[in-house]
Amino acid sequence: PRFGPPMVLRVTPLGAGRHVGRSCLLLEIGGARVLLDCGVHVGARGDGHFPDLASLVGTIASGGDDRAARGSVPALDAVIITHFHLDHVGALPYLTEVLGYKGPLLMTYPTKCIAPIILEDYIRLSEERGQNDVRYATSMIAPSLEGASMLQLQERKIVGELAITPFYAGHVLGAVMVLVECRGQSVFYTGDFTTVPDHHLSAASAPLALRPDVMITETTYCTTIRSSKRQKEHELCRKVQETLDGGGQVLVPVFMMGRSQELCLLLEKHWARAQLSYPIYVIQGMAQKALNLFRLFPSWSSELVRKADRPFQFTHVKTCEVQEIMGSKLPMVVFAGPAMLNGGPSLRLFRHIAPEKRNLVVFAGYCLPGTLGNAVLGKAKRIEVGVGEWIDVRCQVDYMSHSDHADARGILHLVAQLAPRHLVLVHGTEGPMRSFRHLVEQRFSIPCSDPAVGETVALGTEPMEPVMVSPLVLKEALPVPLPPLALVARKLDREECQRQDDPLNSVVFSAVLRKRSCGEESAGCLELLHRSAKGLKAAGMVNHRLCFRHSIPALQLTAFRAAWRQLAASLSMEDSSTSSKSCSPQSHWSPVELPLAGPLPCNLTLSLSTGLKCHLEAAKDGKGEGQPLVNVSLQWSRQDEQHDAVVQFVEAIEAG
């Protein structure tokens, strides 16, 4: 890696700054530039529909003429797409095919498969409503995704000097949170995530105490604390059944990729439990494609779905075309997209259902400001559904908040789990974000920012120092594998989670740290030297030897011999563990022979090969309780390989 003065880490929202929609963040980290998501705001028109990519290319020609901007995108080191929702991927073809970005593009397999379906549907609905905000053609969608590199869960992807690690986010099929690292700086970006598992997806999963320099989190529901999931599901089923028993019809505008499957699983269980026979319809088209994709990527689903033989084979749910049920007055439940009533089958059915008081429209997720769904949720009694076409809204309208976004409790839990040094809030409305920012600063005592679109947050990080390391230090370093993570998509054994060829998180070593003096080459540079005699000499250090002395007067000879046998046994065990051919414990001593019985010579000095010296001499008292007495003097060094055994030897003598 290259070293120099500390680099400032910058986060600039090009969209999703103090509003929900068109997620697009420019991240400058370690000298690299990364674009996080590239979405559109489906509820905004004009300049607010696309992210502010003008900051990337300079001034784009006005009047919708993008020819002047073609090929003018400056160097980006990577573009990362977290999932396939329009507010995260909707502007990608414009970036690649119109503005000419051809660099690294990263996403998951499900995102790459589903994104073209979503983008084509987005263009079709825009054309149906006569909107001209789309800045690219259908023919540009496939080329924009051709060169994408695939992200695998918890697998570190190296792109130049960037390291990108994705983690399971829940939310929708294939959604990920990402850890971006470069030259000692790190940023964790959540995208959209949920911390509560549902019927078809698991909860988000991230490492404990990751401690990134910056965490960028969505705040869609940052001031909402949801009631229990089971209670919400029971309330939804109760209201739907009451409407049907009263002869009414239920329309559920829903995102067909994920939410419809989740709610179908819920109603299927309730229908079987309550023995209901009312028909449940899912409008054909994208719904069938969604089921096929869920079957194609079962590892991204919940454990319940993975274990089921046929998880999406419903008894009470049927698919149909919208015209088949348009004129019917029979009680029924209909799932139709799009979720915000901005065109398509859900809007056609809403025209039919809205004027009747006995009918019910249930919104199961967030509706962006500016969409028809948001106006209906605002209790508007008369709504324009087309150019000059107005309808009266007399039906019941309910919002069940069966959302796939984390609430305030979930966001705070993830912040506490990751322990970032700085928090940046995006993808939320301004008032709640301001309140949540104060809560974070008070609870965690960390700086928190909520930048607007085009506003840059510059964050200083700890400076890096170049260190020259001796090859001997690296050779003896002990690797520390990556910490065990909660694997959601697939279960791996411990050995596979900690493969030796995986990038290491850290190593443990012992070395001498020295700063080079002014007269040396690379003066002021730090270096790590081996703890050998040569390394200490190079560092200008003297290797001191710490010696121990211990005396035991008037010790019974039998006690000394017992302690010596214990020491000899310990040395024999060390020999057998380090050598295939066991050595005699006597070979450690000089002289070799130690009389096992009878009196000792007047003076006897025993020496261990590594430095222990044991001097024995007859005590003046002569005998104690009929046993010969000796004075024992010991001397040894802490560097002795047998230090622990010698300490035990001394303790045994003292006990005697």
N, C-alpha and C positions, 0 to 999 in steps of 0.2 A: 504493500500500500504506500501511497504517497503521503508525506507529512508536511505540515506547514502551519501557519497560524490557524487558530480555531475557526471553523466554517460555521456560518450562521444557518440554522435550519429555518426554512420559510414555508408557510402554508397560505395559499391564496385561493379562496373560493371563486371559481368562475361561474358557479351556480350553487343553489342550496344554501346560500348565506342568509340566515335569518328568514328563510322560507322553505317550504317543502316542495321538492320537485327539481328537475334538471341538475341532478348531482354531478358535479365536475370540479375537481380540486387539483390545483397545480402545487405539487410538492417539490421543494428544492432541498435535497438532503445529500450531504457529503460531496457537494459539487455536481451531483446528478439532478436531472429534472424528470419527474414522474407525474403522469396524469392519472388521477384516481377517478374512474368512471367518466362517462360522457353521455349524459341523458338530456331529455327534453322535459318541459313543463306542459303537460297535456291540457291544463286549464288556463294557460296564458296565451295571448295572441301577440303578434308583432315581435319586438326585440326580446321580450321576456320569455318567448317560447324556447329558444335555443340558449345554451350557455354562452358566456361572454368570451368566445374564442378570439375576439379581436385583440385581446391582450397577448395572445400568442403570435399573431401574424401582423400586428400593427393595425393601421386603419384599413378596414375592409370597405370596398367601394359601396356606396349607398345605393338605395333603390333595388336591393335584392340581387344586384349583379355581382356574383362571386367569381367571375373570371379573373379579376385582378388579383384575387387572393390565392388562386390555384398554385400549389407547389411552394407557397411562401411560409409554411410552418417551420419555425426554427427547430433545431435538434432537440428532440425529446429522447430520453434514454429508455423509456418504457411507458406503455399505456396499460392499465389494469382495469378490467371490468369485473365487478364483484358478483353481479347476477343479471338476469335477462329482463327485468322490468324496464319499461320505457324511460322512466326518470333516471335510469342508470346507463342505458345503452342506446337510447333513441337518436343521439347525434353522432354516433360512431361512423356511419357511412359518410356523413358530411366531412368529418375530420380526415378520413382516409382517402376518399375518392374525389372530394372537391378541393379540400385544402392541401392534399397531397402527402399526408403523413404515411410513411412506409417503414417505420421502425418496429421494434418488438411490441407485440400485442399479446397479453396474457389473460386467460379466462379458463373456466372449468369445462369439461366435456358437456354436461347438461346445458350450460349457458350457450355454448357454441351451437348446439342442436336446436334449442328453443328460440334463441334470439331472432333468426330469420323469419320464423312464423309470426312473432310479435311485431317485427318491423313491417312486414308486408301488410298485416292487419291494420297497423297504424296508418299507412299510406292510403289503404282502401277506405277507411272510415273518414279520413280527412277529405278525400275526394267526394265522398257521399255528402258531406256537410258543406262542400264548397269552400273549404279553408285552404289557403295557399301558403301556410307557414312551413310546410315541409320543403327543405332545401336540397333534396336529392331524389333520384328516381328509384323505382323498384329494381331496376337492373344493376344498381350500385350495391345492393345489400350483400349478395353472395361474395363479390370480390373483396368487400371490406372485412370479411371474416376468414378469408382463405388462409392467410399467413399466421393465424393465431396459434400461439404455443399453449399447451394444455397444463393446467395446474392440478396436482394431486394433493389431497389433504395431508397436511403436516410434512410435505416433502419440500425441502429447500431448493428453490430454483435460482440459479446463478445467471444473471444477465449483465455482462460486463463486470463492473464493480458493485453492482446491486445484488442483494440476496433477498428473495421474496418467498415467504412461507405462508401458505393459506391454512385457515382453520375453519371448521364447520360453523355455519352461522344460523342454521335453521331457516326461517323466513320463507324461502321457496326452494324448489328443487335446484341444487347446484350452487346455492348462494354461499359465499365465503367471506370471512374477515381476513385481512392480510397484515403480516408483519414485514415492513420494508426496512432493510439495513444497508448502510453504505458508510465505509470508512469510520467506523466507531459510533455512528449516529443511528437511531432506530425510531420508527414511527409505526404505531398500530392503528389501522383504519378498520372500523367496524362494518362499513357499508350499512345495509339494513340487517337487523338480527332480532331474534327472539330468545328469551331465556326460559320459556315455558314450552315443554313438548306438547304436541297435539297428536291427532290420530294418525297422520301420515308422515310427519317429520319430527325429528328429535330437537332438543334444545341446543343452543349454541354452546360451543366448547372451546376453551382457550387455556393456555398454561397458567399456573399459579405463579404470582410474583415475577412476571416477565420484566417489569420495570423498564418500559420503553421511555425514551426521552419525551415523546409526545404521543398522546392517544387522541385520535379524531373519532368522535362518536355521533351517531344520529340521535336526534332528540324529538322525534315525531310526537311521542306521548310522554315528554319529560316531566309533566306535572300531573300525570294521571296515575292513580293507584287502582288497578282493576280488582274486582271481586274475584272469588274463586272461579276457576274455569268450569268446574262441574255445575256451579250455580248458574252461570251464564248459559250453558248448554241446556240445562233444564228449563230455564225461562224462555229460550228460543223455541224449544219443542212445544212448550205449553201454549205460547201465543199462536204458533202456526196451527196447532190442532184446534184451538178455539175458533180461529178464522174459518177453517175448513168445515167444522161442525156447524157454523153459522151460515154456510152456503157461499162463502167468499173464496177468492183466489189469492194465492201468495206469489209475489214476484220477488226473487232474490237476485238483484244485479250483482254479479260476482266475477272476479277475475278467473277465467276458465282454466288457467294453469296453476293448480294447487288449491285455491280456496274452494272451488266447486267440488273437488274430490274429497276434501276435508268435511264439508257440510253434508255431502251425500253419505259418507260413512256414518255421520252422526244421526241423520234422519232414518237411515236404513235400520240402525239399532232401535230407534224409538218406534218405528213402524212395527217391527217384529215384537217388541215388548208390549205395545198397546194394541196390537192386532188390528191395525188400521189398513184400509184398502184404497185410500185416495191415491190417485196417480201422482208420481213425481217425474217431471220431465227435465231433461237437460238438452238444450238446443244443440243440434249437431254442428259439426265443423271442427272448431278448435278443441272441443271437449274430447272427441275421439283421439285426436293427435296427442292431447295431454295424457290420456290413459296409456297410449302406446309408449310414450316417453317414460312414464313411471315404471312400466314393465321393463324398459330398456336399462334403467339406472336404479335397480332396487337397493344398491348399497348406500344410496343417498337418502333413503326413506327411513322411517322409524322402525324400531325392532318389531313392532306389531305387524307392520306391512311385510317386513322381510320374512317373518316366520309363517305368515298366512300362505296357504296354497294358492288361493285365487282372491287376493285382497280387494280387487275392484270389480268383482262379479256381483252385481246387485240384483236382488229379487224384486224390489219395488220401484227401482229407478229405470226409466226408459229414455232413449234418445229420440228426438223428432226434429222436423223442420218447423220453423216458426209459423209458417202459413197453415200448418195442420191444426194448430190450437188457437189461432188468432180469434176466431169468432165464437169459440166455445164459452158457455156460461157455467159449466160444471166445476165443482170445487177441485182444485189442483194446486200443486206447487211447481213453479217453473224457475229453473236456474238459467240465466242468460247473461251474456257479456255484451259490452264492457261493463266494468263494475261501477263507473261514475256516470252512466247514462249518456255518454258523449257519442251517441250514434249506435248503429247496429241493432241486433235483435232486442237487446234490453230496452232501448228507446221505443221501438215499435210496440212492444208489449206494454210499456208504461203508458203509452197513449190510450191503450185499451183498458187498462186496469185502474188508472188514476181517478177517473170520474166517479167510480162506485164506492160508497161509504163502507160497504162490508168487506172490501178487499184490503190487502195488507202488502206494503212494500218494505222489505227488510234489507237494510244496508249492513253488510257484515265486515266492512273495512273502511279505511280512511278515504274521503273524497276531497280532492284538491280544491281550493278556492278558485272560482271561475268556471267550474264544471256544473252541469245540470244537477248532478247528484248532490253537490254541496248546497245548491239552492233549495232542493227538495228537503234536505235535512234541516235547513233553516226555516222550515214551516211556511214556505211561500205558498199562497193559496191559488195563484195564477202564474203560469210559467210559459215562456216562449220555447217551444220544442223544435221550431223550424223558422225559416224566414217568413215572418208575418203569421205564423201558426201558433195560437195560444190555446192552452187547455186549463180547465179548473182541476185542482188537486183536492179531491174530497176523501180519498182513501186514507187509511191509517198508515202512518210512517213511523218506523222504528229503527233504531240504531243499536245493534247488539254488541258492537265492539269486539267481534270475533276476529281480532286483528292479528297479523303476523309480525307486529313490531313490539319491541320491548317497552314496558312501561317504566315509570320513574324508579321503581324498586329494582327492576332488572338492570337498568343502566347503572345505578349506583352499585349494585352487586358486582358488575363487571369492572367498574373503575376500582373498587376495593380489591378485586382479585388480581388485576394487572399491576396496580400501584405505579401509574405513570408519574413522571416529573412535571408534566404540563398537560392540560386538557383543552381541546379545541372542540366546540360545539357547532354542528352543522345540521341541515335537514330538519329544521323545526321552525315554529313561528316565533316572532321576535319577543313578545311579552313573556310567554312561558320559558323561553331560553334564558332571558335575563333573570328570572326567578330561580331557575335551576342552577345558573352559574353561581349565584350567591350561596345557594345551598351546598354546592360542591366545595367552594372556597372555605365555608365555615366548617364543614364536616371533615374534609381531608387536608385542609391547610396547604393546598397546591394552587398555583396560578391557573386561571381558567379564562378562556377567550371565546367570544361568539362573533367572529368577523362577518361583515356584510360582503356582498359580491364585489370583487375587485379590491377588497381591503386585505393587506398582507400582514400576517402575524409573524414577526421575526423573533426567533427563540435561540438564545445562546446555549451551547452545550459545553460540557467539560472539555478543556483542551487536551489534545493528544500529544504525547512525547515520543520521539523516535527512540527506539532501544535496539542496540546491537547485542545479539544473543550468541553465546558460544554454542557450536554444534553439539558439544558434549552435554550441555544442559538440555537441549531439545531431545537428544537421544534417550536421556534418563527420565524425561517428563512422563508422568503417569496420566493417561487420558481419562477425562471425566465424561461419560456418555450423556446425551441429552436427557433431561428429566422425563420420567414416565408421564404420558398424557392420556387423558380420557378419550379413547378412540371411539368415535360415534359411527362412522360409516362402515368400518369393518373391524373385526376383532383380530388382533395380532398378539402372538406370544411375546414374552419379555425379550427373547433373543432377537426377534425381528425388529422390535422397537428400538433396540440399542445395537444395531449392526455396526461392525467395526469400520465399515467403509462410509458410514454416515458422517457428515460434517460434525466436528466436535464443538461442544459449547465452551469447554475450558479444559485446561490441563493443570496438574499440580507438580511443582518442582521445587528444589532447594538450590539456591545459587547465591553468589555474592554480587550485590548491586554497587556499581561504581560510576562516578561521573568523571569523564576525561578532563584533564587539566588544560590550561591555556596553551602550553607548548606542544601538545599532542595533536595528531591528525583528528579531524572532526571534534575539535575542542567543544566541551559543554555537552556532548552526547552521552547518554546513559548507556551502560553496557552491563550485561549479565554474564558473570564468569563462573566456571565450574569450581566446586569447593575442594578441588585437589590442591596439592602443594604448589603446582605451577599457577593455578588460578589465583590462589592467595598471594603469590609472589607478584603476579601481574597487577593485582589490585593494591600492591604496596602494604600488604597486611602480614603480620607475624602469626604463625600458627602456635598458639599457646596450648600447653598440655596440662590439664587439670588433674592433680594427683590427690589421692586420699590416703590417710594414715589412720591406723586404728590399733590400740593395744588392749590386751586382756590379761591382767595379772592373775597368777595362781589359779589356772584352769586345770581341771582334772583331765588327765591324758585320755581317759575313755571318752569324755565328751568331745575332745578334739578329734579323735578317730571317728566317732559317729558322724560329726559334721563333715569330715573329709570324705567319708563314704558317700554322703549325700551329694557333695560337689562332684565326686568322681562319676556318680550315676548320671548327673545332669550333663556332664561333658560327654559321656558315652552316648546319650540320646542325641546330642547335637551332631556328633560324628555320624551316627547312623542315618540322620535326616539329610546330611549334606554329602555323604560319600557312600557309594555302594559297598565299599570294603571298610568295615568298622575297625577303628584303631583302638588299641589298648588305652584306657584312661591314664595309665602310668606314663605313656609316651608324652603327656603334656608336661611332666614334671622333671626337674633336675635337682638332686639325683633321682634316678628312675625308681629305685627301691625305697619304700617307706616301711619300716618295721611295723607289722600289724599287731605285734604282741611284745610284751617285755618292755624294759626301759629304753628310752631314747638316748642317743649320744648326748654329751654335755651341751653342745650347741649344734643346731641343724637349721640350715636355710633351704627352703623349698622355693623354686621359681617356676611360675607358669610361663609358657612360651610367649604369651602376649603381654607379659609385664607384671603379673602379680608376684609379689615376693612375700613369703611367709617365714619368719624367723622364730625358732623355738629354742628356749633355754630352760634348764631346770630351775624351778622356783626355790627360793631360799628356805621356805618353810619345809620343803622336801615332800611331805605327804599330807593329804587331806582325806579323812575318813578311810584310811588304808590305801588310797589311790595316789599314784605319782602326780605331782602338780608341775605345770609348765607355764612360763610366761610367753605369750604369743604377741608378736608384732606383725601387722599386715600393712602392705603398701600396694596400691593399684591405681590405674588410670581410668577415667570415664570413657576413653576411647577403646578400651578393651572390648573385644567381641563377646567375651564371657562376663560382661559387667553384671548382668542380672543374676547369673549363677553365683558370682562372688558375693553379691549382697545377701543372697539367701544363705551362703556359707557363713557370713559374719553373724547373721541373725540366729543361725543354729548354734554357733559358738556362744553367743550371749545367753541364749536360752539354757545352754548346758551349765 
